[in-house]
């Protein structure tokens, strides 16, 4: 990770105060690095201006792969590679293939999406995250502002965060 | 700044703050296990070891050690399989279906219920796996692997093969869903460990949390993943017991060959699953002092689901009888009369009493809000559901088409031993989970504390 980055870290106690603060400071032209919360805060992603995640599309495509693969495999195995006479029925008919196709669709869709999520979020069991404040998993919302991304000085940013309801403002260097 | 509603009862009592949630739930992971916990895990391990002995004997000598005979070729093994799979259904119902319906009372019970699902499915899967006799060859028989016969593939027309796919998908997707929920909570324990100076614990829980940081962007993606997993799990959970019921419904055995089976099995599964969730949670809430998170209100809501699903099961029993008479197929009529009045009448009437009559007691508010009566009834319901599967399976088989092959089923100590084995496995796994993993979803409960917590008086 990048070294010697300087951050101003604002601590917020309440999620409603936080959302207003995010909206206000962004209006004032402050670029927020990221906000860390102990639980999902609804509306925070809109306030931060994040685009909607495309994970549902990924999940759909994985599901589609599963459906195609399962239907193709079953039809090929029982209809072409080794046709079996089971009770005089068709070698390959659609209805009995539906359960396995459905299960395989769900399996690929779920696993594909979760693995994509871990990759795009850069989550690995052996990586230690950059922690701006340890309380961000407990009860505080932590807004990190990167000095390199902003033209303002530390004091200016600190004052702005305090004005918008931050209960504490700290500095953090990595 | 807390808001209280005058219409709904609070979901978290005791005036908890966000901080209290981390403290209360993490404390039992961090502290030394109590004597009560050692006792519980000790008993579970004894059951597991005795069961393991029976399982090893059975593996060594073959499944002839079970009490099966030529007529009753399926008995306790498949009964226990269906029973355990059914129990597993409540976890996914709570975490997925109630999430889609935005039922917030699921939040403090979903973690333990999902854990129960996973362990119950493992127990369930052990029965068909052992029934294959040569467990080590099971993968080749059950999955479409290329083999030396040319390749001779598995039969995708068979409901037993559908079961393999349904159960393994259900297990793995439930596991992923459960683990996704655990990730932010592992990070809570990691950060507390850092502050307390426990470096090894911090490392372990960091690895378990995949280096979770909790940024707004990650939370946004995380919520999207959780919603889609819930959307996928909902048809999945309904499909699993549907497919299990097709093991019977697609056959031509009288008493099995009915179209009512899929919905009837799903309702029964949720019924028994909620009963098991109650049995486990009433103990867990006492042992870990979670009375403020799992309140009487939660217990009452679960009991209401038990009344609903129990009544559906009751209607299904009556419908089966009606259709047997109305269908005018002598074999079918005989199968049902024989169930109620034949040599297995005691199993049938135990099922009727436990499943149809006993849950109706929950119409009384005093009974459904009382912990002792709920605990007793939750066990009775599970006994009843075990008998339901036993009745369906054994009574339909024991009267074969030729009277000379009529027979009875008598379990041996190895039938019983393997059932005990799964109990040992289930409770050992559950108590280990309850000690080392946070039993309540902290992140979700924290998100509702402000809106639905009781004010401090």
Interface residues (C-beta under 8 A of the other chain):
Chain A: X14 X15 X16 X34 X35 X36 X37 X38 X39 X40 X41 X44 X45 X48 X50 X53 X55 X56 X59 X73 X74 X77 X78 X81 X82 X84 X86 X89 X96 X97 X99 X100 X102 X103 X104 X106 X107 X109 X110 X111 X113 X114 X117 X118 X120 X121 X123 X124 X125 X126 X127 X128 X129 X130 X131 X134 X135 X136 X137 X138 X139
Chain B: X1 X17 X18 X19 X22 X144 X150 X151 X152 X153 X155 X156 X157 X159 X161 X162 X165 X166 X169 X172 X173 X176 X177 X180 X183 X184 X187 X188 X190 X191 X192 X194 X195 X206 X207 X208 X210 X211 X212 X213 X214 X215 X216 X217 X218 X219 X220 X221 X222 X223 X224 X225 X228 X229 X232 X233 X235 X236 X239 X243 X246 X442 X443 X444 X446 X447 X450
